[in-house]
């Protein structure tokens, strides 16, 4: 036996487990905890690690007997259980100082360690080089953290966890931010870790992402166990939601301005410091067009979007025009932002505000991280309508930092749409969302896109997630290669 919970009732503020949990994890078993957003997956994993108290029942850790027999004293189970999650990025460096436009000022990057410097804090050079090869990060070894893409940061987090040599690894939404090739390498790593004796546990919101190495499944719904046992006996069906709440009316009025192009880039280079990601790109987005932006990790997608959302000061010296106006011709970044709704993994990373969930939605009216302006009654009522549309009305007064990562991502999705912007930029918006929630969001995107003259840029590593309204594709490949596809 590795870990065993008997008649366990956790003591967690604001959350009630409706029935005791009995759960035995044996040596060598590879468990996936499956459930929709807010079902209690992450909470149960935190209980397993000993981060919450126990109201009744017991949680025992037989694997600790082996640890103590090896001469380790004064240890706690959670010292040997490592969690790899989206939030793990917070622990690597103070990314709050590099939010948005600061992230793209090259003079700021000297404050951040390189990949190799960071990993060397945990192990010697040979071990560091080995994990860099394992996670295909050798080429980025001397780059600073702030210059990495979200997918590369995710792989870096895994490197750090491997170097700490935990007895158990918990992967919370393991494939967030990873392209198809990286997902394949990670599944291969899981198989290797199991063979080497590392206990694995996965927290997964969609059937599609359950790793092949899974041997057992625990299915949660509203903190209630629906099934636990061998994977072969697990059967669940993911259904699209019935026609639910529609896009709330409000925000910007229909586009009346006589501009032709939302974006026009000619001969654009994408670079970070001395490194060039793409060269000579041409991209024009006309008013009302809907685009998918695709490409592998590190191809420059987020940097390209930063030129559009006015976060990158390089745009002032580049061939970039927004709304038929050359950048640097007198407009402020807020003049641009007020016309654009935006969400991304980077936004999620930096949005660490201890404010009510309602205020997170309200901040979308002002394009701020946090709420620093007083909303009108009309804006407040519209934000409440959005909570209802998202199925999150019960979280209105709950702190943003006290809800699940999937619920956070859903709130930031609503924040991008709340002002009914002229241009909607969704950079991998469905990370961590369950199947039904993704389908609901796609319905809302379709309603948004059906409005006259609204434009869309949608980024994903899963082609099946591309909204049906998208009919233009811009695909970035490896540096200096790209595909440009405009239907005739």
C-alpha positions in Angstrom: 0.0 0.0 0.0 1.2 3.5 -0.9 -1.5 5.8 0.5 -4.8 5.0 2.2 -7.8 7.1 3.1 -10.5 5.5 5.3 -13.8 7.2 6.0 -12.1 10.5 5.3 -14.0 13.8 5.6 -11.7 16.8 4.9 -12.0 20.1 6.7 -11.9 22.7 3.9 -13.4 26.2 4.3 -16.4 26.8 2.0 -16.4 23.3 0.6 -18.3 20.2 1.9 -17.6 16.6 0.9 -21.1 15.1 1.0 -19.8 11.6 1.9 -16.6 10.1 3.4 -13.9 9.1 1.0 -12.4 5.6 1.1 -9.4 5.4 -1.3 -6.5 3.0 -1.5 -3.5 3.7 -3.8 -1.2 0.7 -4.1 2.5 0.7 -5.2 2.8 0.8 -8.9 -0.8 1.9 -9.6 -1.3 5.0 -11.8 -4.5 6.8 -10.9 -6.4 9.5 -12.7 -8.9 11.7 -10.8 -11.4 12.7 -13.4 -14.2 15.3 -13.0 -15.7 18.5 -14.3 -14.5 21.9 -13.2 -15.2 22.5 -9.6 -15.7 18.8 -8.8 -13.0 18.7 -6.1 -10.1 17.1 -8.0 -7.5 19.6 -6.8 -8.9 19.8 -3.3 -8.7 16.0 -2.9 -5.1 16.0 -4.1 -4.3 18.8 -1.6 -5.9 16.7 1.2 -3.8 13.7 0.1 -0.7 15.9 0.5 -1.8 16.9 4.0 -2.4 20.6 3.2 -5.9 20.5 4.8 -7.1 19.2 8.1 -9.3 16.1 8.6 -12.7 16.4 10.2 -13.0 12.7 10.6 -11.5 9.4 9.3 -7.8 8.8 8.6 -5.2 9.3 6.0 -2.2 7.0 6.2 1.1 7.0 4.3 2.7 3.5 4.4 5.3 4.6 1.8 6.8 6.8 4.5 8.0 3.7 6.4 10.5 3.1 3.6 11.6 6.7 3.7 12.3 6.6 7.4 14.0 3.2 7.0 16.5 5.0 4.7 17.5 7.2 7.6 15.4 10.3 6.8 14.0 11.8 10.0 11.6 14.6 10.8 10.0 14.4 7.3 6.4 15.0 6.3 4.6 13.1 3.5 4.1 16.3 1.4 7.9 16.7 1.3 7.9 13.6 -0.9 4.8 14.4 -3.0 5.4 17.0 -5.7 2.6 18.7 -7.6 3.1 19.9 -11.2 0.3 22.5 -12.1 -0.2 25.6 -14.0 0.1 27.5 -10.7 3.6 26.0 -10.1 4.9 28.7 -12.4 4.3 31.2 -9.5 7.0 29.6 -7.5 9.8 29.9 -10.1 10.3 33.6 -10.1 8.5 36.9 -9.4 6.6 37.1 -12.7 4.4 39.8 -11.4 7.1 42.3 -12.2 7.1 41.3 -15.8 3.4 41.7 -16.6 2.4 42.7 -20.1 4.5 45.4 -21.7 7.3 45.0 -19.1 7.7 41.4 -20.3 8.9 42.6 -23.7 11.4 45.2 -22.5 14.7 43.4 -23.1 16.5 45.5 -20.4 14.2 43.9 -17.8 15.2 40.3 -18.5 18.5 40.6 -16.6 16.6 40.3 -13.4 15.5 36.8 -14.2 17.6 33.6 -14.1 18.3 31.5 -17.1 16.8 28.0 -17.4 20.1 26.4 -16.5 20.7 28.7 -13.5 17.3 27.9 -12.1 17.6 24.2 -12.5 21.1 24.2 -11.1 19.7 25.2 -7.7 18.3 21.6 -7.4 20.9 19.4 -8.9 24.4 19.1 -10.4 25.2 19.8 -14.0 24.9 16.3 -15.4 21.4 15.8 -13.9 20.4 19.2 -15.2 21.5 18.4 -18.7 19.7 15.1 -18.6 16.3 16.6 -17.7 16.8 19.4 -20.3 17.2 16.7 -23.0 14.3 14.7 -21.6 12.0 17.7 -21.9 13.5 19.0 -25.1 14.7 22.2 -23.6 18.4 22.0 -24.3 18.2 24.8 -26.9 16.6 27.1 -24.3 19.1 26.3 -21.5 20.7 29.8 -21.6 17.5 31.8 -22.1 16.0 33.7 -19.3 12.6 32.6 -17.9 10.8 35.7 -19.0 11.5 34.9 -22.6 10.0 31.4 -22.6 6.6 30.5 -24.1 3.9 29.1 -21.9 4.5 25.6 -23.2 8.2 25.9 -22.5 7.5 27.2 -19.0 5.3 24.1 -18.5 8.1 21.8 -19.5 10.6 23.7 -17.3 8.3 23.1 -14.3 8.4 19.4 -15.0 12.2 19.5 -15.2 12.3 21.1 -11.7 10.0 18.5 -10.3 12.0 15.6 -11.7 15.2 17.0 -10.2 13.7 17.0 -6.8 13.2 13.3 -7.0 9.8 13.0 -5.3 8.3 9.7 -4.3 5.0 10.7 -5.9 4.2 13.2 -8.7 0.8 14.7 -9.1 0.1 16.3 -12.5 -2.8 18.8 -12.4 -4.0 19.2 -16.0 -0.6 17.8 -17.3 -1.1 18.9 -21.0 -1.9 22.5 -20.5 0.1 24.7 -22.9 1.7 21.8 -24.7 1.7 21.2 -28.5 1.1 17.7 -29.9 4.8 16.8 -30.0 5.3 17.8 -26.4 2.2 15.9 -25.3 3.6 12.8 -27.0 7.0 13.2 -25.2 5.3 13.7 -21.9 3.3 10.5 -22.3 6.5 8.7 -23.0 8.0 10.2 -19.8 5.1 9.0 -17.8 5.7 5.4 -18.9 9.4 5.7 -18.0 8.7 7.2 -14.6 6.3 4.4 -13.7 9.0 1.8 -14.7 11.5 3.6 -12.5 9.1 3.4 -9.5 7.7 6.9 -9.3 4.1 6.9 -8.2 1.9 9.1 -10.6 -1.5 10.7 -10.0 -3.3 12.8 -12.7 -6.1 15.4 -12.3 -8.0 15.5 -15.5 -11.2 17.4 -16.6 -11.7 15.7 -20.0 -11.8 12.1 -21.2 -9.5 13.0 -24.1 -6.6 13.9 -21.8 -6.6 10.8 -19.6 -3.0 9.5 -20.0 -2.6 6.1 -21.6 -0.5 4.9 -18.6 -3.5 5.2 -16.3 -4.4 2.0 -14.5 -7.2 3.2 -12.2 -9.7 6.0 -12.2 -11.5 7.9 -9.4 -14.4 9.9 -10.8 -15.6 12.9 -8.8 -18.8 15.0 -9.2 -19.4 17.9 -6.7 -16.9 16.3 -4.3 -18.8 13.0 -4.4 -17.1 9.8 -5.6 -19.1 8.3 -8.5 -16.6 5.6 -9.4 -13.2 4.3 -8.3 -11.4 1.2 -9.6 -9.6 -0.2 -12.6 -9.6 1.9 -15.8 -11.2 -0.9 -17.7 -14.3 -0.7 -15.6 -14.7 3.1 -15.9 -17.3 4.4 -18.4 -18.3 8.1 -18.7 -20.0 10.0 -21.5 -19.3 13.6 -22.1 -22.3 15.5 -23.5 -22.6 18.9 -25.0 -24.8 21.2 -22.9 -28.4 21.8 -23.8 -29.1 25.2 -25.3 -28.2 27.3 -22.3 -28.0 31.1 -21.4 -27.1 33.3 -24.3 -24.7 36.1 -24.7 -25.9 38.9 -22.4 -26.7 42.1 -24.2 -24.5 45.1 -23.4 -21.0 46.4 -23.8 -19.9 48.1 -27.1 -22.4 49.0 -29.7 -22.1 47.7 -33.3 -18.9 48.8 -35.1 -19.6 52.1 -36.9 -16.1 53.3 -37.5 -14.9 53.2 -41.1 -11.7 51.2 -40.8 -11.0 48.4 -43.2 -8.3 46.4 -41.5 -8.0 45.4 -37.9 -4.4 44.4 -38.3 -1.9 44.9 -41.1 1.7 43.5 -40.8 4.2 43.6 -43.6 7.6 42.0 -43.5 7.4 41.6 -39.7 10.2 39.9 -37.7 9.4 38.3 -34.4 12.4 38.4 -32.1 13.2 38.3 -28.4 16.5 40.0 -27.6 18.9 38.6 -30.2 16.8 35.5 -31.0 14.6 35.6 -34.1 11.5 33.4 -34.1 10.0 34.3 -37.4 11.1 36.6 -40.2 9.3 38.5 -42.9 5.7 37.8 -41.9 2.8 39.3 -43.7 -0.6 39.2 -42.0 -3.7 41.2 -42.7 -7.0 40.8 -40.7 -9.9 42.6 -42.3 -12.8 43.9 -40.2 -15.2 41.1 -39.5 -12.8 38.2 -40.3 -12.3 35.2 -37.9 -8.9 33.7 -37.7 -7.2 30.7 -36.1 -3.5 31.3 -35.1 -1.6 28.0 -34.9 1.9 26.9 -34.2 4.1 24.8 -31.9 5.5 25.9 -28.6 8.1 28.6 -29.0 7.1 29.7 -32.5 6.2 33.2 -31.4 2.4 33.2 -31.2 2.1 35.1 -27.9 4.7 37.7 -29.1 2.8 38.2 -32.3 -0.4 38.8 -30.3 1.4 41.3 -28.1 1.9 43.5 -31.2 -1.9 43.5 -31.6 -2.9 44.0 -28.0 -0.5 46.9 -27.6 1.7 45.2 -24.9 4.9 45.1 -26.9 6.9 48.4 -27.2 8.8 46.9 -30.2 5.6 47.5 -32.3 6.4 51.2 -32.4 9.4 50.5 -34.6 7.8 47.7 -36.7 5.6 47.6 -39.7 2.3 47.2 -37.7 -0.9 49.0 -38.2 -4.0 48.6 -36.1 -7.5 49.8 -37.2 -5.9 51.4 -40.2 -3.5 53.4 -38.1 0.3 52.9 -37.9 1.5 52.2 -34.4 3.2 55.1 -32.9 1.1 57.7 -34.6 -0.3 59.2 -31.4 -2.7 56.6 -30.1 -2.3 55.3 -26.5 -2.2 51.6 -25.6 -5.6 52.2 -23.8 -7.1 53.5 -27.0 -6.3 50.1 -28.6 -7.1 47.9 -25.6 -10.6 49.4 -25.2 -11.5 47.9 -28.6 -10.1 44.5 -27.8 -11.2 41.6 -25.5 -8.2 39.4 -24.6 -7.5 36.3 -22.5 -4.5 33.9 -22.4 -2.5 31.6 -20.2 -0.2 34.6 -19.5 -3.2 36.6 -18.3 -4.1 33.7 -16.1 -0.6 33.6 -14.7 -0.5 37.2 -13.7 -4.0 37.6 -12.5 -3.3 37.0 -8.8 -5.8 39.5 -7.3 -7.5 38.6 -4.1 -10.8 40.1 -5.3 -14.4 38.7 -5.6 -15.1 36.8 -8.8 -17.7 39.5 -9.8 -14.9 42.1 -9.7 -12.8 40.0 -12.1 -15.5 40.2 -14.7 -16.0 43.9 -14.0 -12.3 44.5 -14.6 -12.9 43.6 -18.2 -14.6 47.0 -18.7 -11.3 48.7 -17.9 -8.7 46.2 -19.2 -7.1 46.2 -15.7 -5.7 43.4 -13.6 -7.8 44.0 -10.5 -10.6 46.5 -10.2 -9.6 50.0 -9.5 -12.5 52.0 -11.0 -16.1 52.2 -9.8 -18.5 50.4 -12.1 -21.9 51.8 -13.1 -25.0 50.0 -12.0 -25.5 48.9 -15.6 -22.0 47.4 -15.7 -22.5 45.6 -12.4 -25.8 44.1 -13.5 -24.1 43.0 -16.8 -21.3 41.3 -14.8 -23.9 39.5 -12.7 -25.6 38.3 -15.9 -22.3 37.0 -17.1 -21.8 35.0 -13.9 -25.1 33.4 -14.6 -24.3 32.7 -18.2 -21.0 31.0 -17.1 -22.8 29.0 -14.4 -20.8 30.7 -11.7 -23.3 32.9 -9.8 -22.6 31.0 -6.6 -19.0 32.4 -6.7 -20.0 36.1 -6.9 -18.4 37.0 -3.6 -15.8 34.2 -3.5 -12.2 35.3 -3.8 -10.7 34.6 -7.2 -7.8 32.9 -5.5 -10.2 30.5 -3.7 -11.8 28.9 -6.8 -10.4 26.1 -9.0 -8.1 26.9 -11.9 -10.8 25.9 -14.4 -13.2 28.3 -12.8 -10.6 31.0 -12.9 -10.0 30.3 -16.6 -13.8 30.5 -17.2 -14.0 33.9 -15.4 -11.2 35.3 -17.5 -13.0 34.1 -20.6 -16.0 36.1 -19.6 -13.8 39.0 -18.7 -12.6 39.1 -22.4 -16.2 39.1 -23.7 -18.0 41.3 -21.2 -17.6 44.6 -23.1 -18.6 43.0 -26.4 -15.3 44.1 -28.0 -14.7 44.9 -31.7 -11.9 42.3 -31.7 -11.8 39.2 -29.5 -8.4 37.5 -28.9 -8.6 34.1 -27.2 -5.1 32.6 -26.7 -5.7 29.0 -25.7 -8.8 29.9 -23.7 -9.9 26.3 -23.0 -7.0 25.1 -20.9 -8.3 23.2 -17.9 -12.0 23.3 -18.9 -14.2 20.3 -19.0 -15.9 19.1 -22.2 -19.4 20.6 -21.5 -17.9 23.9 -20.5 -15.8 24.1 -23.7 -18.9 23.4 -25.8 -20.8 26.2 -23.9 -17.9 28.6 -24.5 -17.9 27.7 -28.2 -21.6 28.5 -28.4 -20.9 31.9 -26.8 -18.1 32.6 -29.3 -20.5 31.7 -32.1 -23.0 34.2 -30.9 -20.3 36.9 -30.6 -19.0 36.2 -34.1 -22.5 36.4 -35.6 -22.6 40.1 -34.8 -21.8 42.4 -37.8 -18.1 43.4 -38.1 -16.8 41.6 -35.0 -13.4 40.0 -35.5 -11.8 37.0 -33.8 -8.3 35.6 -33.3 -8.3 32.1 -31.7 -5.2 30.2 -30.6 -5.1 26.5 -29.8 -3.0 23.4 -29.9 -6.1 21.3 -30.6 -7.5 21.8 -34.1 -10.9 20.2 -33.0 -11.4 23.2 -30.7 -11.3 25.8 -33.4 -14.7 27.5 -33.6 -16.9 26.7 -36.6 -17.0 30.4 -37.5 -13.3 30.5 -38.2 -12.5 30.5 -41.9 -9.0 31.9 -42.0 -5.8 30.3 -40.7 -2.3 31.7 -40.0 0.1 28.9 -39.0 3.6 29.5 -37.6 6.0 26.6 -37.8 9.6 26.4 -36.9 11.6 29.7 -37.1 11.6 31.3 -40.5 8.8 29.0 -41.8 5.1 29.8 -41.9 2.0 29.1 -43.8 -0.5 31.8 -44.8 -3.9 30.7 -45.9 -6.7 33.0 -46.9 -9.6 31.3 -48.7 -10.3 32.7 -52.1 
